[in-house]
Every structure is written in C-alpha cells, then in structure tokens.
C-alpha cells in the first residue's frame, strides 16, 4: 500500500494556471499593466494617439485577454517565449543564460541540507528528550526563524566584512575550484541552513515513529546490531516523509534564491526577475513565471520517481 506521506501537500503541476494568474495580476495591478497597456512608459507622455495605437497593435494589447493568453501558451509550448519589451532580446535565451547559476545554487544547497539534516535528525531521535535532542531542536528552530535575506546579510557581515574570508560579491564565473567554492559558499550556506533545519526536524519526527514500530522491537529482541536497525531498517522507512518535504521545499528554495542572489549580487533567475520588475518588463516576467512553473513540475515528477527507489511498495503499486 502506498505510504500516506507520499502525496501530502502536493502542489499543482499545471503551469497554465501560473501564467493565467500572472496575466490577470498584470491587468489588475495599479500603475503597472495600465501603464504598459497605454504605452506611455515607453513612448513618453507626449506620444501621439497613432503611436500608442501602433504599439498596442505590435504588442497585441488591443485583443481580448483570452486570445492573448492562448496565443502565448501555444507559442510557449513551441519554444517561443517572445522578446523582452526593454532589451528586445529573446526571453528564452536570457533565461538559458542565467538558469545554470540558479540551478547550481539550488543543487548545492539541497546537498548541504540533506548531508547535514538527516544525520542531525537521526542523532536527535536516538537521544530523545536528552541534552543532544534539545540542542538540535533549538538550532533547527533558530534556523527556521530567520528569513533567507536576513541570514544572508548576517553571514555577509561576519564572513566577508569582519573576517574577510569570503568575497562580498558572488560573481558565479570562476573557473577554478577554489574560486568557485568561495563564490558559492555563502549563498549556498544561506539556503542550505534553512534546508538543514527543515530536514532535521522531519527526519527526527519520522524516525521516532518508525523506531516505535513492532518490527524494530522484534529486530532488537533477535540481537540485530543497532547500526543495522537504524541505517537499514528504520531509516529507509523514515525517508518517504523526508523526500516529500525536500520536493516541496525545493520550490521554496528556488523562490528564496531570488533574495539570496540580490544580496550577494549573484547572476541568476532572481536577479533577472527583480530587474524585469524594476523596468516593468512584463513579457520577461511572463517568461520567468513559466520557467518557475516548469521547474516545479520537474521537481514533482522527480519526487514521485524517488518514492519507488526508496519504498518497493510504491514501485509495485
């Protein structure tokens, strides 16, 4: 029977909803879509009516919203995400240029969170209501209490400004390993700390549930070594909720990367989306929303496939 944790809090994987919401928000935002629709932001307040009409015709703003939406969806699915209203460059090309930096930061943060969070959660569960357990729970609570941008600023002040160990600006363009590590250390530590706190708490809770099962007590009664019980029997059954949480939090992690990239002046989707917001580049924002939606869909599919690797019952089902 499929584990009941496998589909908790499953986010939607229909990215068409994302673009539809984005387009409606653009229409409803005061001073935003209205200015785009009139064209005065780009042609000036003294633009003639003929120039405004020509711009609306070029951008397709004189057509009904549903017609614009379905045309954009069809073009997006065929790989044509349009052009930036500000630079005139291909949106897909701009996204491809910076996407590796965001994926790199997210991947390293997840690895850091998994490598540190799971052992901490197991350690805390094995020493329930002892000093070690209280310490881990306190540290994870502190890790969850700080927003990503606050943690980023604190780490920047400590390790870059006061100690001078790491660079203030993460350029993301170093070829050598040492330079790559120094550039990525603080941004990855910022997001990885939050990831560690989430994983440690979920792992602790799941391990406590599994360790109280009858088959664990039977294994101990038979004299099975404690390491085998923990790492082979208990951990594997406790990982389903952890994998679910990691899949859900990956979407949050990609969102948190926006502020992290801004604080460390690191290239990526976050910096691109903030720049598009500042310039009111709505076509770029639409393309970025579609990109984020595709990332979430891929993460959900990958999470489902991981269930089968961990629990054979899910695979057989």
N, C-alpha and C positions, 0 to 999 in steps of 0.2 A: 504493500500500500504506500502511496506517495506520502512523503513526510509533510505534515501540516504546515511546517515553516516555509516550504519551498515557494509558496506564492503569496506570502504576506506583503501587503503594501506594494503590489506590483503597479508601477506607473504605466500610463498609456504608451503604446508604441506606434500610434498613428500620428505621423508628423504633419499631416494635413491640418489637424486641429491647431497645431502650433502656428502655422502660417496664417490660418484664418483669424486666430486671436490677435496676432501681430498686426494684421491689416485693419481689423476693427479698432484696435488701440490707436493706430496711426490716424484713423479718421476722427476719433473722439478726443485725442489729446489737444488741449487748447494751445495755440501758438506753435503747434508742431505741424500736423498734417495740413491744417488750414493754410499755413504759410507755403507749404510745398504745393498745395493744390492751386494757390493763386499765382505762384511763380515769382513773387516779389523778392524772396530771399536770394534768388539767383540772377534776376534781371534788373533788380533795383525798384525803388518805389515809383520812379518816374517812367516805368516801362509802359509802352502803349498797349492798348487792348489787343491789337493784332499780334504783337509779340507774345503776350500772355496766352492767347488762343493757340498760337503755333507751338508754344512749349507744352501746353496741355495735350495737344494732338501728338507731339513727339513722345511724351511720357505715357500716353494712353489714359490720362486722368479724366477725359471727357466721356469715358464709357462707364457703364454700370459696374458697381463693385464686384458683383459675382462674375461678370465677364472678365474683369481684370484678374480675379483670383484664379479662375480655372485656366486662363491663359498662362499665368505664372506657374501654376502647378505642372501643366503639361511641359513647359519649357524646362522647369527644374528637373523633372524626371528624365528628360533627354540630355541633361548636362549643361543646359544654357541657363545660367542664373542671372543673366543680364549684366549691365555695366554700372559702375559707380556713378552716381549723379555728380560727384565732386571731381574725381580724377579721370573719369571716362574709361578706366581700366576694367578688365574682366573681373567680376566678383569671384568666380571660381578660382581664377589664377591668384588673386590676392589671398584667398583662404588657403590654397595649397602652399603658398609661400610661408605662412606663419603657423599652419596647423602642426607641423612636426615639433615645434617648440612647446606648444601646449600639451601635446601627447607625451612628449619626453618628461615634462614636469609631472604630469598626472601619473605616469607609469612608475617613475622613481618614488613618488610619494606613496603610492599603493604598496610597492615592495617594502618600503621602510615601515609602513603601518602594519603589514602582515607579519614581517620578520620580528618586530618588537611586540606587537599587540597580542598575538596568540600565545607566546611563552609567558607574558605577564599575566594573561587571563588564566592560564593553566596553573601558574605558580600561586596566584591569588586563591583559586578554587581549592587547591590542595592544602592551603593553610587558612581555611575559612575561620573568620572571627578571631584571627590572631593578628599580631602586630604587622606582619608582612601584608596580610589582606587589607588591613586598614590603610596602610601606606599606599598600596596600589590603587585602591578605590579613591583615596584623596587626590593622588596625582592625576588620575583619569578625570576626576571631577574638575580639577583646575584646567586640564587640557581642553575640556568641553566648554568651559566658561568664557574663554577668550575668543572673540571673533578673529577670523583669519587676518584681517588687516591690522588688528591690534598686536597679535603675535608677531606679525611681520615687522612692524615698527620697533617693537621691543628687541627682537633678535638683531635687527639692523643697528640699533643703538649700541647693544652690548658687543657684538662680534665684529662689526665693521668700523664703527666710530670710536668706541672706547678702547677695544683691544686691537683693532686693525688687522685681524686675522684673515678676514674675507672681504672681497670687493663690495663697495656700496651699490654699484650698478651691475646687474647680471646681463651681459651682452648677448649670451647664448650663441656666440660664434667662435668659440675656442676650438682649435683642432687637437691640441694635446690633452691627455687625460687629466693632468693636474689642473690645467686651466678650466677644463670642462667641469671638474668636480668643484672647484672653488666658485664658479659661476652658479652652479645648480644647488649648492649645499644649503644656503639659507632659504630660498624659495621652497625646496623640497622638504626641509625641516619644518617650515611653517605649516604646510598642508599635511605632512606626514605625522606631526604631533597630534593633530585633530583625529586623523585616521587611526592612530595607535590607541587613543582614548576610547573611541567607539568600539574597535575590535576587541580590546582587552575586556571591556565591560560585557559585551555579548558573549565572548568566549567563556568568561567566568560563570555567567548565568547558565549557559548551555552545558558546561562541564559539570556543574553542581547537579543539574537534572539527570545527566547520564550516569554520574557516579552513584546515584541513589537507586539505580535500576537493579533488578534481581540478578541479571546475568553477570553484573560486575561483582556482586557479593558471592555468587557461585564460583567465579574465576578465582577470587581471593581464597575461598574455602578450599579450592583444589590446589592451592600453592603456586599459582601462576605469579611470576615476578611482577612487582609493582610497575616497573617501567613498561613491560609488555601490556599490562592492563591499561595504563594511561595512554601510551602512544599508539597502540594497535587497536584496542577495543573501544576505549572511551572517546578519544579524540576524533576518530573517523566519524562516529555517530553524532558528535557535537558540532561538526563543521558545517552542516546544512544551514542552520541559522546564521552562521558567520558568513558563509558565501552569499546568502540573501542580503545581509546587511552591507557587505562590500559592494555588491552590484547596485544597491540603492544609493550608497554613499558616493559611488563613482560619479554619478550625475551631479551631486552636490559639490564634489571635489572640482569638477570641471567649471562649475559656477564660481567657486571660491578662487579659482585660478585667475579670474578677471582682476580682482583687487590685488592679488599677490603680484601679478605681472605689472600692475601700475606702480605699486610700492617700490619694487626692485627695478623698474624701468626695463622689464624683460619683454622681448618680442613674443607675440602670441595672439590668440583669438581675443583675449581680454583687452589687450591694448588696441586691437583693431576695432572692437565694438565700442570702446569708450571714445576713440577718435571719430567713429561714424556718428555717435550720439552728439558730440560737440559740434560737428559740421552739418548735422541734420541730413545725413546721407541715408535716406530711407531705403533705397534699393540695396545698399550694403547691409543694413540691419536685417532686411528680409532674408538675404542670403545667409547671414550668420545664424539666424534663428533656424533655418532649415539644416544648417550644418550641425548645430547643437542637437536638434531632433534626431538626425541620423546617428550621432554618437550615442545617444540614449538607447535607440533601437538596437544598435550593435551590442551595447553592454548587456541589455536584457537577454538577447539571444545567447551571448557568451555565458551568462549566468545560468541559463537553462541547461546548456550543454555541460557545464561543470557539475551540475547535480548528478548526472549519470556517472561521472567519473568517481564521485565520492561515495554514492549510495547505489549499489547494484539494483535495489528495488525500484528506484526511479527509472533506471535504464530499461528494466523489463516491462515496466508499466507503459 
